[in-house]
Amino acid sequence: MSMIENLENIKRLGMEEFLRNEKIRWTCTECGGTICVHKGYCYYCGIKI
Ligand SMILES: [Zn+2]
């Protein structure tokens, strides 16, 4: 994930929409846990995204 891309998304979508997208992006589809943004797997169930 790049900072510049993030900033452009914030500008385009607004902060609220951006945060909602980020939340969806980093939520495990299997257990609803938090996905590690660096390693790409769920902290809770360990599934690879
Ligand atoms: Zn999970």
mmCIF file of the protein (N, C-alpha, C, O) and its ligand, coordinates in Angstrom:
data_MODEL
# 
_entry.id   MODEL 
# 
loop_
_entity.id 
_entity.type 
_entity.pdbx_number_of_molecules 
1 polymer     1 
2 non-polymer 1 
# 
_entity_poly.entity_id                      1 
_entity_poly.type                           'polypeptide(L)' 
_entity_poly.nstd_linkage                   no 
_entity_poly.nstd_monomer                   no 
_entity_poly.pdbx_seq_one_letter_code       MSMIENLENIKRLGMEEFLRNEKIRWTCTECGGTICVHKGYCYYCGIKI 
_entity_poly.pdbx_seq_one_letter_code_can   MSMIENLENIKRLGMEEFLRNEKIRWTCTECGGTICVHKGYCYYCGIKI 
_entity_poly.pdbx_strand_id                 A 
# 
loop_
_entity_poly_seq.entity_id 
_entity_poly_seq.num 
_entity_poly_seq.mon_id 
_entity_poly_seq.hetero 
1 1  MET n 
1 2  SER n 
1 3  MET n 
1 4  ILE n 
1 5  GLU n 
1 6  ASN n 
1 7  LEU n 
1 8  GLU n 
1 9  ASN n 
1 10 ILE n 
1 11 LYS n 
1 12 ARG n 
1 13 LEU n 
1 14 GLY n 
1 15 MET n 
1 16 GLU n 
1 17 GLU n 
1 18 PHE n 
1 19 LEU n 
1 20 ARG n 
1 21 ASN n 
1 22 GLU n 
1 23 LYS n 
1 24 ILE n 
1 25 ARG n 
1 26 TRP n 
1 27 THR n 
1 28 CYS n 
1 29 THR n 
1 30 GLU n 
1 31 CYS n 
1 32 GLY n 
1 33 GLY n 
1 34 THR n 
1 35 ILE n 
1 36 CYS n 
1 37 VAL n 
1 38 HIS n 
1 39 LYS n 
1 40 GLY n 
1 41 TYR n 
1 42 CYS n 
1 43 TYR n 
1 44 TYR n 
1 45 CYS n 
1 46 GLY n 
1 47 ILE n 
1 48 LYS n 
1 49 ILE n 
# 
loop_
_struct_asym.id 
_struct_asym.entity_id 
A 1 
B 2 
# 
loop_
_chem_comp.id 
_chem_comp.type 
_chem_comp.mon_nstd_flag 
ARG 'L-peptide linking' y 
ASN 'L-peptide linking' y 
CYS 'L-peptide linking' y 
GLU 'L-peptide linking' y 
GLY 'peptide linking'   y 
HIS 'L-peptide linking' y 
ILE 'L-peptide linking' y 
LEU 'L-peptide linking' y 
LYS 'L-peptide linking' y 
MET 'L-peptide linking' y 
PHE 'L-peptide linking' y 
SER 'L-peptide linking' y 
THR 'L-peptide linking' y 
TRP 'L-peptide linking' y 
TYR 'L-peptide linking' y 
VAL 'L-peptide linking' y 
ZN  non-polymer         . 
# 
_pdbx_entity_nonpoly.entity_id   2 
_pdbx_entity_nonpoly.name        ? 
_pdbx_entity_nonpoly.comp_id     ZN 
# 
_pdbx_nonpoly_scheme.asym_id         B 
_pdbx_nonpoly_scheme.entity_id       2 
_pdbx_nonpoly_scheme.mon_id          ZN 
_pdbx_nonpoly_scheme.ndb_seq_num     1 
_pdbx_nonpoly_scheme.pdb_seq_num     101 
_pdbx_nonpoly_scheme.auth_seq_num    101 
_pdbx_nonpoly_scheme.pdb_mon_id      ZN 
_pdbx_nonpoly_scheme.auth_mon_id     ZN 
_pdbx_nonpoly_scheme.pdb_strand_id   A 
_pdbx_nonpoly_scheme.pdb_ins_code    . 
# 
loop_
_atom_site.group_PDB 
_atom_site.id 
_atom_site.type_symbol 
_atom_site.label_atom_id 
_atom_site.label_alt_id 
_atom_site.label_comp_id 
_atom_site.label_asym_id 
_atom_site.label_entity_id 
_atom_site.label_seq_id 
_atom_site.pdbx_PDB_ins_code 
_atom_site.Cartn_x 
_atom_site.Cartn_y 
_atom_site.Cartn_z 
_atom_site.occupancy 
_atom_site.B_iso_or_equiv 
_atom_site.pdbx_formal_charge 
_atom_site.auth_seq_id 
_atom_site.auth_comp_id 
_atom_site.auth_asym_id 
_atom_site.auth_atom_id 
_atom_site.pdbx_PDB_model_num 
ATOM   1   N  N  . MET A 1 1  ? 0.845   -1.204  0.000  1.00 0.00 ? 1   MET A N  1 
ATOM   2   C  CA . MET A 1 1  ? 0.000   0.000   0.000  1.00 0.00 ? 1   MET A CA 1 
ATOM   3   C  C  . MET A 1 1  ? 0.874   1.246   0.000  1.00 0.00 ? 1   MET A C  1 
ATOM   4   O  O  . MET A 1 1  ? 1.786   1.363   0.818  1.00 0.00 ? 1   MET A O  1 
ATOM   5   N  N  . SER A 1 2  ? 0.612   2.152   -0.885 1.00 0.00 ? 2   SER A N  1 
ATOM   6   C  CA . SER A 1 2  ? 1.429   3.363   -0.971 1.00 0.00 ? 2   SER A CA 1 
ATOM   7   C  C  . SER A 1 2  ? 0.724   4.550   -0.334 1.00 0.00 ? 2   SER A C  1 
ATOM   8   O  O  . SER A 1 2  ? -0.496  4.686   -0.419 1.00 0.00 ? 2   SER A O  1 
ATOM   9   N  N  . MET A 1 3  ? 1.517   5.412   0.310  1.00 0.00 ? 3   MET A N  1 
ATOM   10  C  CA . MET A 1 3  ? 0.967   6.592   0.984  1.00 0.00 ? 3   MET A CA 1 
ATOM   11  C  C  . MET A 1 3  ? 0.320   7.553   -0.005 1.00 0.00 ? 3   MET A C  1 
ATOM   12  O  O  . MET A 1 3  ? -0.734  8.128   0.270  1.00 0.00 ? 3   MET A O  1 
ATOM   13  N  N  . ILE A 1 4  ? 0.967   7.723   -1.171 1.00 0.00 ? 4   ILE A N  1 
ATOM   14  C  CA . ILE A 1 4  ? 0.440   8.652   -2.178 1.00 0.00 ? 4   ILE A CA 1 
ATOM   15  C  C  . ILE A 1 4  ? -0.922  8.179   -2.675 1.00 0.00 ? 4   ILE A C  1 
ATOM   16  O  O  . ILE A 1 4  ? -1.855  8.968   -2.821 1.00 0.00 ? 4   ILE A O  1 
ATOM   17  N  N  . GLU A 1 5  ? -1.015  6.894   -2.929 1.00 0.00 ? 5   GLU A N  1 
ATOM   18  C  CA . GLU A 1 5  ? -2.286  6.319   -3.373 1.00 0.00 ? 5   GLU A CA 1 
ATOM   19  C  C  . GLU A 1 5  ? -3.358  6.528   -2.303 1.00 0.00 ? 5   GLU A C  1 
ATOM   20  O  O  . GLU A 1 5  ? -4.501  6.862   -2.617 1.00 0.00 ? 5   GLU A O  1 
ATOM   21  N  N  . ASN A 1 6  ? -2.986  6.330   -1.048 1.00 0.00 ? 6   ASN A N  1 
ATOM   22  C  CA . ASN A 1 6  ? -3.910  6.545   0.059  1.00 0.00 ? 6   ASN A CA 1 
ATOM   23  C  C  . ASN A 1 6  ? -4.403  7.983   0.105  1.00 0.00 ? 6   ASN A C  1 
ATOM   24  O  O  . ASN A 1 6  ? -5.599  8.228   0.257  1.00 0.00 ? 6   ASN A O  1 
ATOM   25  N  N  . LEU A 1 7  ? -3.491  8.925   -0.026 1.00 0.00 ? 7   LEU A N  1 
ATOM   26  C  CA . LEU A 1 7  ? -3.851  10.341  0.032  1.00 0.00 ? 7   LEU A CA 1 
ATOM   27  C  C  . LEU A 1 7  ? -4.776  10.723  -1.122 1.00 0.00 ? 7   LEU A C  1 
ATOM   28  O  O  . LEU A 1 7  ? -5.706  11.511  -0.950 1.00 0.00 ? 7   LEU A O  1 
ATOM   29  N  N  . GLU A 1 8  ? -4.513  10.162  -2.284 1.00 0.00 ? 8   GLU A N  1 
ATOM   30  C  CA . GLU A 1 8  ? -5.371  10.446  -3.440 1.00 0.00 ? 8   GLU A CA 1 
ATOM   31  C  C  . GLU A 1 8  ? -6.772  9.882   -3.219 1.00 0.00 ? 8   GLU A C  1 
ATOM   32  O  O  . GLU A 1 8  ? -7.769  10.501  -3.592 1.00 0.00 ? 8   GLU A O  1 
ATOM   33  N  N  . ASN A 1 9  ? -6.833  8.718   -2.618 1.00 0.00 ? 9   ASN A N  1 
ATOM   34  C  CA . ASN A 1 9  ? -8.131  8.124   -2.306 1.00 0.00 ? 9   ASN A CA 1 
ATOM   35  C  C  . ASN A 1 9  ? -8.890  8.948   -1.277 1.00 0.00 ? 9   ASN A C  1 
ATOM   36  O  O  . ASN A 1 9  ? -10.104 9.125   -1.382 1.00 0.00 ? 9   ASN A O  1 
ATOM   37  N  N  . ILE A 1 10 ? -8.163  9.454   -0.277 1.00 0.00 ? 10  ILE A N  1 
ATOM   38  C  CA . ILE A 1 10 ? -8.796  10.293  0.751  1.00 0.00 ? 10  ILE A CA 1 
ATOM   39  C  C  . ILE A 1 10 ? -9.393  11.540  0.109  1.00 0.00 ? 10  ILE A C  1 
ATOM   40  O  O  . ILE A 1 10 ? -10.520 11.931  0.412  1.00 0.00 ? 10  ILE A O  1 
ATOM   41  N  N  . LYS A 1 11 ? -8.625  12.155  -0.778 1.00 0.00 ? 11  LYS A N  1 
ATOM   42  C  CA . LYS A 1 11 ? -9.089  13.366  -1.447 1.00 0.00 ? 11  LYS A CA 1 
ATOM   43  C  C  . LYS A 1 11 ? -10.312 13.086  -2.316 1.00 0.00 ? 11  LYS A C  1 
ATOM   44  O  O  . LYS A 1 11 ? -11.255 13.876  -2.363 1.00 0.00 ? 11  LYS A O  1 
ATOM   45  N  N  . ARG A 1 12 ? -10.275 11.946  -3.000 1.00 0.00 ? 12  ARG A N  1 
ATOM   46  C  CA . ARG A 1 12 ? -11.343 11.630  -3.933 1.00 0.00 ? 12  ARG A CA 1 
ATOM   47  C  C  . ARG A 1 12 ? -12.621 11.181  -3.211 1.00 0.00 ? 12  ARG A C  1 
ATOM   48  O  O  . ARG A 1 12 ? -13.725 11.600  -3.562 1.00 0.00 ? 12  ARG A O  1 
ATOM   49  N  N  . LEU A 1 13 ? -12.458 10.347  -2.224 1.00 0.00 ? 13  LEU A N  1 
ATOM   50  C  CA . LEU A 1 13 ? -13.622 9.717   -1.605 1.00 0.00 ? 13  LEU A CA 1 
ATOM   51  C  C  . LEU A 1 13 ? -14.078 10.416  -0.332 1.00 0.00 ? 13  LEU A C  1 
ATOM   52  O  O  . LEU A 1 13 ? -15.218 10.252  0.104  1.00 0.00 ? 13  LEU A O  1 
ATOM   53  N  N  . GLY A 1 14 ? -13.182 11.192  0.256  1.00 0.00 ? 14  GLY A N  1 
ATOM   54  C  CA . GLY A 1 14 ? -13.463 11.741  1.570  1.00 0.00 ? 14  GLY A CA 1 
ATOM   55  C  C  . GLY A 1 14 ? -12.994 10.765  2.631  1.00 0.00 ? 14  GLY A C  1 
ATOM   56  O  O  . GLY A 1 14 ? -12.906 9.559   2.397  1.00 0.00 ? 14  GLY A O  1 
ATOM   57  N  N  . MET A 1 15 ? -12.697 11.305  3.794  1.00 0.00 ? 15  MET A N  1 
ATOM   58  C  CA . MET A 1 15 ? -12.077 10.524  4.858  1.00 0.00 ? 15  MET A CA 1 
ATOM   59  C  C  . MET A 1 15 ? -12.948 9.354   5.317  1.00 0.00 ? 15  MET A C  1 
ATOM   60  O  O  . MET A 1 15 ? -12.446 8.255   5.551  1.00 0.00 ? 15  MET A O  1 
ATOM   61  N  N  . GLU A 1 16 ? -14.239 9.592   5.442  1.00 0.00 ? 16  GLU A N  1 
ATOM   62  C  CA . GLU A 1 16 ? -15.131 8.558   5.953  1.00 0.00 ? 16  GLU A CA 1 
ATOM   63  C  C  . GLU A 1 16 ? -15.179 7.353   5.021  1.00 0.00 ? 16  GLU A C  1 
ATOM   64  O  O  . GLU A 1 16 ? -15.101 6.203   5.454  1.00 0.00 ? 16  GLU A O  1 
ATOM   65  N  N  . GLU A 1 17 ? -15.309 7.647   3.741  1.00 0.00 ? 17  GLU A N  1 
ATOM   66  C  CA . GLU A 1 17 ? -15.374 6.586   2.739  1.00 0.00 ? 17  GLU A CA 1 
ATOM   67  C  C  . GLU A 1 17 ? -14.051 5.828   2.690  1.00 0.00 ? 17  GLU A C  1 
ATOM   68  O  O  . GLU A 1 17 ? -14.028 4.603   2.569  1.00 0.00 ? 17  GLU A O  1 
ATOM   69  N  N  . PHE A 1 18 ? -12.955 6.571   2.785  1.00 0.00 ? 18  PHE A N  1 
ATOM   70  C  CA . PHE A 1 18 ? -11.625 5.962   2.775  1.00 0.00 ? 18  PHE A CA 1 
ATOM   71  C  C  . PHE A 1 18 ? -11.469 4.967   3.924  1.00 0.00 ? 18  PHE A C  1 
ATOM   72  O  O  . PHE A 1 18 ? -11.010 3.842   3.727  1.00 0.00 ? 18  PHE A O  1 
ATOM   73  N  N  . LEU A 1 19 ? -11.856 5.392   5.118  1.00 0.00 ? 19  LEU A N  1 
ATOM   74  C  CA . LEU A 1 19 ? -11.715 4.529   6.287  1.00 0.00 ? 19  LEU A CA 1 
ATOM   75  C  C  . LEU A 1 19 ? -12.607 3.292   6.176  1.00 0.00 ? 19  LEU A C  1 
ATOM   76  O  O  . LEU A 1 19 ? -12.234 2.204   6.614  1.00 0.00 ? 19  LEU A O  1 
ATOM   77  N  N  . ARG A 1 20 ? -13.781 3.473   5.590  1.00 0.00 ? 20  ARG A N  1 
ATOM   78  C  CA . ARG A 1 20 ? -14.683 2.336   5.394  1.00 0.00 ? 20  ARG A CA 1 
ATOM   79  C  C  . ARG A 1 20 ? -14.057 1.326   4.424  1.00 0.00 ? 20  ARG A C  1 
ATOM   80  O  O  . ARG A 1 20 ? -14.106 0.117   4.651  1.00 0.00 ? 20  ARG A O  1 
ATOM   81  N  N  . ASN A 1 21 ? -13.477 1.838   3.354  1.00 0.00 ? 21  ASN A N  1 
ATOM   82  C  CA . ASN A 1 21 ? -12.811 0.951   2.395  1.00 0.00 ? 21  ASN A CA 1 
ATOM   83  C  C  . ASN A 1 21 ? -11.641 0.213   3.026  1.00 0.00 ? 21  ASN A C  1 
ATOM   84  O  O  . ASN A 1 21 ? -11.460 -0.985  2.803  1.00 0.00 ? 21  ASN A O  1 
ATOM   85  N  N  . GLU A 1 22 ? -10.841 0.934   3.819  1.00 0.00 ? 22  GLU A N  1 
ATOM   86  C  CA . GLU A 1 22 ? -9.683  0.321   4.483  1.00 0.00 ? 22  GLU A CA 1 
ATOM   87  C  C  . GLU A 1 22 ? -10.129 -0.778  5.439  1.00 0.00 ? 22  GLU A C  1 
ATOM   88  O  O  . GLU A 1 22 ? -9.497  -1.829  5.543  1.00 0.00 ? 22  GLU A O  1 
ATOM   89  N  N  . LYS A 1 23 ? -11.220 -0.516  6.126  1.00 0.00 ? 23  LYS A N  1 
ATOM   90  C  CA . LYS A 1 23 ? -11.738 -1.484  7.091  1.00 0.00 ? 23  LYS A CA 1 
ATOM   91  C  C  . LYS A 1 23 ? -12.150 -2.776  6.385  1.00 0.00 ? 23  LYS A C  1 
ATOM   92  O  O  . LYS A 1 23 ? -11.860 -3.877  6.854  1.00 0.00 ? 23  LYS A O  1 
ATOM   93  N  N  . ILE A 1 24 ? -12.824 -2.619  5.263  1.00 0.00 ? 24  ILE A N  1 
ATOM   94  C  CA . ILE A 1 24 ? -13.258 -3.785  4.495  1.00 0.00 ? 24  ILE A CA 1 
ATOM   95  C  C  . ILE A 1 24 ? -12.040 -4.534  3.956  1.00 0.00 ? 24  ILE A C  1 
ATOM   96  O  O  . ILE A 1 24 ? -11.976 -5.763  3.995  1.00 0.00 ? 24  ILE A O  1 
ATOM   97  N  N  . ARG A 1 25 ? -11.088 -3.770  3.458  1.00 0.00 ? 25  ARG A N  1 
ATOM   98  C  CA . ARG A 1 25 ? -9.891  -4.327  2.838  1.00 0.00 ? 25  ARG A CA 1 
ATOM   99  C  C  . ARG A 1 25 ? -9.089  -5.176  3.825  1.00 0.00 ? 25  ARG A C  1 
ATOM   100 O  O  . ARG A 1 25 ? -8.536  -6.209  3.449  1.00 0.00 ? 25  ARG A O  1 
ATOM   101 N  N  . TRP A 1 26 ? -9.024  -4.744  5.082  1.00 0.00 ? 26  TRP A N  1 
ATOM   102 C  CA . TRP A 1 26 ? -8.174  -5.422  6.061  1.00 0.00 ? 26  TRP A CA 1 
ATOM   103 C  C  . TRP A 1 26 ? -8.968  -6.214  7.093  1.00 0.00 ? 26  TRP A C  1 
ATOM   104 O  O  . TRP A 1 26 ? -8.512  -6.445  8.212  1.00 0.00 ? 26  TRP A O  1 
ATOM   105 N  N  . THR A 1 27 ? -10.165 -6.622  6.686  1.00 0.00 ? 27  THR A N  1 
ATOM   106 C  CA . THR A 1 27 ? -10.959 -7.497  7.544  1.00 0.00 ? 27  THR A CA 1 
ATOM   107 C  C  . THR A 1 27 ? -11.009 -8.882  6.919  1.00 0.00 ? 27  THR A C  1 
ATOM   108 O  O  . THR A 1 27 ? -11.308 -9.032  5.735  1.00 0.00 ? 27  THR A O  1 
ATOM   109 N  N  . CYS A 1 28 ? -10.716 -9.885  7.726  1.00 0.00 ? 28  CYS A N  1 
ATOM   110 C  CA . CYS A 1 28 ? -10.696 -11.262 7.251  1.00 0.00 ? 28  CYS A CA 1 
ATOM   111 C  C  . CYS A 1 28 ? -12.089 -11.688 6.807  1.00 0.00 ? 28  CYS A C  1 
ATOM   112 O  O  . CYS A 1 28 ? -13.072 -11.467 7.515  1.00 0.00 ? 28  CYS A O  1 
ATOM   113 N  N  . THR A 1 29 ? -12.164 -12.298 5.631  1.00 0.00 ? 29  THR A N  1 
ATOM   114 C  CA . THR A 1 29 ? -13.462 -12.750 5.123  1.00 0.00 ? 29  THR A CA 1 
ATOM   115 C  C  . THR A 1 29 ? -13.925 -14.025 5.829  1.00 0.00 ? 29  THR A C  1 
ATOM   116 O  O  . THR A 1 29 ? -15.108 -14.362 5.793  1.00 0.00 ? 29  THR A O  1 
ATOM   117 N  N  . GLU A 1 30 ? -12.998 -14.727 6.467  1.00 0.00 ? 30  GLU A N  1 
ATOM   118 C  CA . GLU A 1 30 ? -13.335 -15.990 7.134  1.00 0.00 ? 30  GLU A CA 1 
ATOM   119 C  C  . GLU A 1 30 ? -13.851 -15.772 8.552  1.00 0.00 ? 30  GLU A C  1 
ATOM   120 O  O  . GLU A 1 30 ? -14.869 -16.349 8.934  1.00 0.00 ? 30  GLU A O  1 
ATOM   121 N  N  . CYS A 1 31 ? -13.152 -14.935 9.345  1.00 0.00 ? 31  CYS A N  1 
ATOM   122 C  CA . CYS A 1 31 ? -13.508 -14.817 10.756 1.00 0.00 ? 31  CYS A CA 1 
ATOM   123 C  C  . CYS A 1 31 ? -13.816 -13.372 11.177 1.00 0.00 ? 31  CYS A C  1 
ATOM   124 O  O  . CYS A 1 31 ? -14.228 -13.137 12.313 1.00 0.00 ? 31  CYS A O  1 
ATOM   125 N  N  . GLY A 1 32 ? -13.620 -12.411 10.275 1.00 0.00 ? 32  GLY A N  1 
ATOM   126 C  CA . GLY A 1 32 ? -13.874 -11.017 10.626 1.00 0.00 ? 32  GLY A CA 1 
ATOM   127 C  C  . GLY A 1 32 ? -12.752 -10.388 11.439 1.00 0.00 ? 32  GLY A C  1 
ATOM   128 O  O  . GLY A 1 32 ? -12.900 -9.272  11.936 1.00 0.00 ? 32  GLY A O  1 
ATOM   129 N  N  . GLY A 1 33 ? -11.625 -11.096 11.580 1.00 0.00 ? 33  GLY A N  1 
ATOM   130 C  CA . GLY A 1 33 ? -10.469 -10.592 12.305 1.00 0.00 ? 33  GLY A CA 1 
ATOM   131 C  C  . GLY A 1 33 ? -9.680  -9.587  11.486 1.00 0.00 ? 33  GLY A C  1 
ATOM   132 O  O  . GLY A 1 33 ? -10.044 -9.269  10.354 1.00 0.00 ? 33  GLY A O  1 
ATOM   133 N  N  . THR A 1 34 ? -8.601  -9.091  12.065 1.00 0.00 ? 34  THR A N  1 
ATOM   134 C  CA . THR A 1 34 ? -7.766  -8.093  11.408 1.00 0.00 ? 34  THR A CA 1 
ATOM   135 C  C  . THR A 1 34 ? -6.653  -8.776  10.617 1.00 0.00 ? 34  THR A C  1 
ATOM   136 O  O  . THR A 1 34 ? -5.962  -9.663  11.117 1.00 0.00 ? 34  THR A O  1 
ATOM   137 N  N  . ILE A 1 35 ? -6.502  -8.337  9.369  1.00 0.00 ? 35  ILE A N  1 
ATOM   138 C  CA . ILE A 1 35 ? -5.446  -8.879  8.515  1.00 0.00 ? 35  ILE A CA 1 
ATOM   139 C  C  . ILE A 1 35 ? -4.172  -8.065  8.700  1.00 0.00 ? 35  ILE A C  1 
ATOM   140 O  O  . ILE A 1 35 ? -4.217  -6.835  8.691  1.00 0.00 ? 35  ILE A O  1 
ATOM   141 N  N  . CYS A 1 36 ? -3.030  -8.743  8.869  1.00 0.00 ? 36  CYS A N  1 
ATOM   142 C  CA . CYS A 1 36 ? -1.739  -8.066  8.949  1.00 0.00 ? 36  CYS A CA 1 
ATOM   143 C  C  . CYS A 1 36 ? -1.423  -7.439  7.599  1.00 0.00 ? 36  CYS A C  1 
ATOM   144 O  O  . CYS A 1 36 ? -1.335  -8.142  6.592  1.00 0.00 ? 36  CYS A O  1 
ATOM   145 N  N  . VAL A 1 37 ? -1.247  -6.098  7.570  1.00 0.00 ? 37  VAL A N  1 
ATOM   146 C  CA . VAL A 1 37 ? -1.049  -5.407  6.295  1.00 0.00 ? 37  VAL A CA 1 
ATOM   147 C  C  . VAL A 1 37 ? 0.317   -5.710  5.686  1.00 0.00 ? 37  VAL A C  1 
ATOM   148 O  O  . VAL A 1 37 ? 0.497   -5.562  4.477  1.00 0.00 ? 37  VAL A O  1 
ATOM   149 N  N  . HIS A 1 38 ? 1.263   -6.124  6.487  1.00 0.00 ? 38  HIS A N  1 
ATOM   150 C  CA . HIS A 1 38 ? 2.613   -6.380  5.995  1.00 0.00 ? 38  HIS A CA 1 
ATOM   151 C  C  . HIS A 1 38 ? 2.790   -7.805  5.503  1.00 0.00 ? 38  HIS A C  1 
ATOM   152 O  O  . HIS A 1 38 ? 3.437   -8.040  4.483  1.00 0.00 ? 38  HIS A O  1 
ATOM   153 N  N  . LYS A 1 39 ? 2.214   -8.759  6.231  1.00 0.00 ? 39  LYS A N  1 
ATOM   154 C  CA . LYS A 1 39 ? 2.424   -10.168 5.894  1.00 0.00 ? 39  LYS A CA 1 
ATOM   155 C  C  . LYS A 1 39 ? 1.263   -10.770 5.111  1.00 0.00 ? 39  LYS A C  1 
ATOM   156 O  O  . LYS A 1 39 ? 1.414   -11.818 4.484  1.00 0.00 ? 39  LYS A O  1 
ATOM   157 N  N  . GLY A 1 40 ? 0.108   -10.115 5.145  1.00 0.00 ? 40  GLY A N  1 
ATOM   158 C  CA . GLY A 1 40 ? -1.017  -10.549 4.338  1.00 0.00 ? 40  GLY A CA 1 
ATOM   159 C  C  . GLY A 1 40 ? -1.735  -11.773 4.862  1.00 0.00 ? 40  GLY A C  1 
ATOM   160 O  O  . GLY A 1 40 ? -2.277  -12.549 4.074  1.00 0.00 ? 40  GLY A O  1 
ATOM   161 N  N  . TYR A 1 41 ? -1.754  -11.967 6.161  1.00 0.00 ? 41  TYR A N  1 
ATOM   162 C  CA . TYR A 1 41 ? -2.585  -13.028 6.713  1.00 0.00 ? 41  TYR A CA 1 
ATOM   163 C  C  . TYR A 1 41 ? -3.345  -12.544 7.945  1.00 0.00 ? 41  TYR A C  1 
ATOM   164 O  O  . TYR A 1 41 ? -2.996  -11.541 8.569  1.00 0.00 ? 41  TYR A O  1 
ATOM   165 N  N  . CYS A 1 42 ? -4.396  -13.295 8.269  1.00 0.00 ? 42  CYS A N  1 
ATOM   166 C  CA . CYS A 1 42 ? -5.256  -12.913 9.386  1.00 0.00 ? 42  CYS A CA 1 
ATOM   167 C  C  . CYS A 1 42 ? -4.571  -13.213 10.715 1.00 0.00 ? 42  CYS A C  1 
ATOM   168 O  O  . CYS A 1 42 ? -4.009  -14.291 10.909 1.00 0.00 ? 42  CYS A O  1 
ATOM   169 N  N  . TYR A 1 43 ? -4.627  -12.231 11.635 1.00 0.00 ? 43  TYR A N  1 
ATOM   170 C  CA . TYR A 1 43 ? -4.049  -12.414 12.973 1.00 0.00 ? 43  TYR A CA 1 
ATOM   171 C  C  . TYR A 1 43 ? -4.780  -13.487 13.769 1.00 0.00 ? 43  TYR A C  1 
ATOM   172 O  O  . TYR A 1 43 ? -4.193  -14.166 14.612 1.00 0.00 ? 43  TYR A O  1 
ATOM   173 N  N  . TYR A 1 44 ? -6.081  -13.628 13.485 1.00 0.00 ? 44  TYR A N  1 
ATOM   174 C  CA . TYR A 1 44 ? -6.924  -14.471 14.324 1.00 0.00 ? 44  TYR A CA 1 
ATOM   175 C  C  . TYR A 1 44 ? -6.935  -15.923 13.867 1.00 0.00 ? 44  TYR A C  1 
ATOM   176 O  O  . TYR A 1 44 ? -6.660  -16.823 14.661 1.00 0.00 ? 44  TYR A O  1 
ATOM   177 N  N  . CYS A 1 45 ? -7.251  -16.160 12.599 1.00 0.00 ? 45  CYS A N  1 
ATOM   178 C  CA . CYS A 1 45 ? -7.365  -17.545 12.123 1.00 0.00 ? 45  CYS A CA 1 
ATOM   179 C  C  . CYS A 1 45 ? -6.170  -17.958 11.275 1.00 0.00 ? 45  CYS A C  1 
ATOM   180 O  O  . CYS A 1 45 ? -6.013  -19.139 10.966 1.00 0.00 ? 45  CYS A O  1 
ATOM   181 N  N  . GLY A 1 46 ? -5.318  -16.997 10.891 1.00 0.00 ? 46  GLY A N  1 
ATOM   182 C  CA . GLY A 1 46 ? -4.084  -17.316 10.178 1.00 0.00 ? 46  GLY A CA 1 
ATOM   183 C  C  . GLY A 1 46 ? -4.227  -17.564 8.690  1.00 0.00 ? 46  GLY A C  1 
ATOM   184 O  O  . GLY A 1 46 ? -3.272  -17.968 8.027  1.00 0.00 ? 46  GLY A O  1 
ATOM   185 N  N  . ILE A 1 47 ? -5.434  -17.319 8.158  1.00 0.00 ? 47  ILE A N  1 
ATOM   186 C  CA . ILE A 1 47 ? -5.648  -17.553 6.731  1.00 0.00 ? 47  ILE A CA 1 
ATOM   187 C  C  . ILE A 1 47 ? -4.839  -16.556 5.897  1.00 0.00 ? 47  ILE A C  1 
ATOM   188 O  O  . ILE A 1 47 ? -4.733  -15.381 6.247  1.00 0.00 ? 47  ILE A O  1 
ATOM   189 N  N  . LYS A 1 48 ? -4.277  -17.041 4.799  1.00 0.00 ? 48  LYS A N  1 
ATOM   190 C  CA . LYS A 1 48 ? -3.545  -16.184 3.865  1.00 0.00 ? 48  LYS A CA 1 
ATOM   191 C  C  . LYS A 1 48 ? -4.516  -15.482 2.946  1.00 0.00 ? 48  LYS A C  1 
ATOM   192 O  O  . LYS A 1 48 ? -5.408  -16.109 2.375  1.00 0.00 ? 48  LYS A O  1 
ATOM   193 N  N  . ILE A 1 49 ? -4.341  -14.166 2.801  1.00 0.00 ? 49  ILE A N  1 
ATOM   194 C  CA . ILE A 1 49 ? -5.237  -13.397 1.930  1.00 0.00 ? 49  ILE A CA 1 
ATOM   195 C  C  . ILE A 1 49 ? -4.590  -13.203 0.564  1.00 0.00 ? 49  ILE A C  1 
ATOM   196 O  O  . ILE A 1 49 ? -5.183  -12.580 -0.317 1.00 0.00 ? 49  ILE A O  1 
HETATM 197 ZN ZN . ZN  B 2 .  ? -9.434  -14.770 9.968  1.00 0.00 2 101 ZN  A ZN 1 
# 
